[in-house]
Amino acid sequence: MARAPFVIGGKKVAPGERHAIDLPISLLSNHAPMALPVQVFHGRKDGPTVFVSGALHGDEVNGVEIIRRLSRSPALKSLRGTLLAVPIVNVFGFVNHTRYLPDRRDLNRSFPGTTGGSLASQLAHILMNEVVRHCDYGIDLHTAAVHRENLPQIRADMDLEGLSDIAHAFGAPVILHKAIIPGSLRQAADETDAKVIVYEAGEALRFDEVSIQAGLKGVLRVLHHLGMISKRWRPKSPITPVTASASAWTRAPFGGILRSGCRLGAYVKEGDVLGQISDPFGEFEEPVIAGHSGLIIGRLNLPMVNQGDAIVHIAKVDDGDQATETIESFKDLIDEEMEADDSDPYA
């Protein structure tokens, strides 16, 4: 018996077809229409329904490139189930190179949204009702905020049933346990029984090839784990991720000029010097000290800091040697995959 068509935005996508659907959002002040673009891959055979979303924050562009490459992947030719690719959720922020919507609201604190609320609330409502409510799983692609950079990592509430398997299947070097935040896409999705993980990697407004490669292969590994793509597509064995139960930022003790001495993926111990803060003349200098031991999963790239600014994000892990080994294995795997693929990644 043939599968039924997938219906989105009042339009039908037949089994075995892929279509780009524009979901109307609003009119701009100049009366130009804005829409939410969704590409639907509706397989001929039954399987899970999964969404992959990018640019929920408009300046987080790595996810856009991950989804572009995913859409061109030969692995999707024999897709089972349905894949909904949403490369640019916050279209307003994306065209303006900013994290937020025009009213400065954070879309990821506006879920599940309403039909008559703020623009952020209305956009959240469209994504929830047209995409997320139809899905069994979701992968939400993010980067660090502006002037910050994240090590590739998965964030998920590991206490929720069903998330551990897909978090590990993704194959990022770090899984960070993060409780659900009120108003977030994760919270709203959980209330519809959709199991959602967040991939964090790279920095805002910049393409980072390692983050993109790791993200693309991670999404494909999850689809393979769910039985949605052919068993002939055999992903390289992912590394065993380090699981962190918590994390915390080390903050600037003073304002000044930061000379950072840390790198992503390094393991540091409590009391280690992470950098120096000085005045422009070098007459005053103060070390930045790690507040606890762990793995560096995020850092500030901007040298100008104010007192209290977040400088280094450290995940609390139990075994420093294992963490170091995992990061080295991840780097080797990415290097191997990038060497094997000699095509132009941006073609």
Rosetta blueprint (number, residue, H / E / L):
1 M L
2 A L
3 R L
4 A L
5 P L
6 F E
7 V E
8 I E
9 G L
10 G L
11 K E
12 K E
13 V E
14 A L
15 P L
16 G L
17 E E
18 R E
19 H E
20 A E
21 I E
22 D E
23 L E
24 P E
25 I E
26 S E
27 L E
28 L L
29 S L
30 N L
31 H L
32 A L
33 P E
34 M E
35 A E
36 L E
37 P E
38 V E
39 Q E
40 V E
41 F E
42 H E
43 G L
44 R L
45 K E
46 D E
47 G E
48 P E
49 T E
50 V E
51 F E
52 V E
53 S E
54 G L
55 A L
56 L L
57 H L
58 G L
59 D L
60 E L
61 V L
62 N H
63 G H
64 V H
65 E H
66 I H
67 I H
68 R H
69 R H
70 L H
71 S H
72 R L
73 S L
74 P H
75 A H
76 L H
77 K L
78 S L
79 L L
80 R E
81 G E
82 T E
83 L E
84 L E
85 A E
86 V E
87 P L
88 I L
89 V L
90 N L
91 V H
92 F H
93 G H
94 F H
95 V H
96 N L
97 H L
98 T L
99 R L
100 Y L
101 L L
102 P L
103 D L
104 R L
105 R L
106 D L
107 L H
108 N H
109 R H
110 S L
111 F L
112 P L
113 G L
114 T L
115 T L
116 G L
117 G L
118 S L
119 L H
120 A H
121 S H
122 Q H
123 L H
124 A H
125 H H
126 I H
127 L H
128 M H
129 N H
130 E H
131 V L
132 V H
133 R H
134 H H
135 C L
136 D L
137 Y E
138 G E
139 I E
140 D E
141 L E
142 H E
143 T L
144 A L
145 A L
146 V L
147 H L
148 R E
149 E E
150 N E
151 L E
152 P E
153 Q E
154 I E
155 R E
156 A E
157 D L
158 M L
159 D L
160 L L
161 E L
162 G L
163 L H
164 S H
165 D H
166 I H
167 A H
168 H H
169 A H
170 F H
171 G L
172 A L
173 P L
174 V E
175 I E
176 L E
177 H E
178 K L
179 A L
180 I L
181 I L
182 P L
183 G L
184 S L
185 L H
186 R H
187 Q H
188 A H
189 A H
190 D H
191 E H
192 T L
193 D L
194 A L
195 K E
196 V E
197 I E
198 V E
199 Y E
200 E E
201 A E
202 G E
203 E L
204 A L
205 L L
206 R L
207 F L
208 D L
209 E H
210 V H
211 S H
212 I H
213 Q H
214 A H
215 G H
216 L H
217 K H
218 G H
219 V H
220 L H
221 R H
222 V H
223 L H
224 H H
225 H H
226 L L
227 G L
228 M L
229 I L
230 S L
231 K L
232 R L
233 W L
234 R L
235 P L
236 K L
237 S L
238 P L
239 I L
240 T L
241 P L
242 V E
243 T E
244 A E
245 S L
246 A E
247 S E
248 A E
249 W E
250 T E
251 R E
252 A L
253 P L
254 F L
255 G L
256 G E
257 I E
258 L E
259 R E
260 S E
261 G L
262 C L
263 R L
264 L L
265 G L
266 A L
267 Y E
268 V E
269 K L
270 E L
271 G L
272 D L
273 V E
274 L E
275 G E
276 Q E
277 I E
278 S E
279 D L
280 P L
281 F L
282 G L
283 E L
284 F L
285 E E
286 E E
287 P E
288 V E
289 I E
290 A L
291 G L
292 H L
293 S L
294 G E
295 L E
296 I E
297 I E
298 G E
299 R E
300 L E
301 N L
302 L L
303 P L
304 M E
305 V E
306 N L
307 Q L
308 G L
309 D L
310 A E
311 I E
312 V E
313 H E
314 I E
315 A E
316 K E
317 V L
318 D L
319 D L
320 G H
321 D H
322 Q H
323 A H
324 T H
325 E H
326 T H
327 I H
328 E H
329 S H
330 F H
331 K H
332 D H
333 L H
334 I H
335 D H
336 E H
337 E H
338 M H
339 E H
340 A H
341 D L
342 D L
343 S L
344 D L
345 P L
346 Y L
347 A L
